[in-house]
Amino acid sequence: MNMTLSIGPLISLIAGILILVVPRLLNYIVAIYLIIIGLIGLFGGGNFRF
């Protein structure tokens, strides 16, 4: 049985657990996410598959 794991759902799972444990992290996690998505959009990272 082969099992594949993609990075997107894994990161969101870890972020969700961290937000439940430390709710103040929500601002930082959202800010980092938006910055990363913005940089990928600006520099043409459309070839990446997360």
Sequence and secondary structure as in RCSB ss.txt:
>XXXX:A:sequence
MNMTLSIGPLISLIAGILILVVPRLLNYIVAIYLIIIGLIGLFGGGNFRF
>XXXX:A:secstr
      HHHHHHHHHHHHHHH TTHHHHHHHHHHHHHHHHHHTT TT   
